[in-house]
Amino acid sequence: MSDVAKKVTANIPAGLLERAQQLTGQGITETLIAALQELERSHKRSALRALRGRIRIDLDLERTRR
């Protein structure tokens, strides 16, 4: 993953952007970054849920708590 900024032009519905900015309390760039990060997290959560029941983890809870 790169932290290099990329300037883009996009047509985003004004109302949607305004509501998102109200939710984040931030500017346009910060709001779009937050939205893209949440999209990425959501995809990762879905991928993990798809693995449910397929991976067997054998943990001794008492031992891990020490």
Residue pairs with C-beta under 8 A, 6 or more apart in sequence:
17 28
17 31
20 31
20 35
21 27
21 28
21 31
23 31
24 30
24 31
24 34
26 34
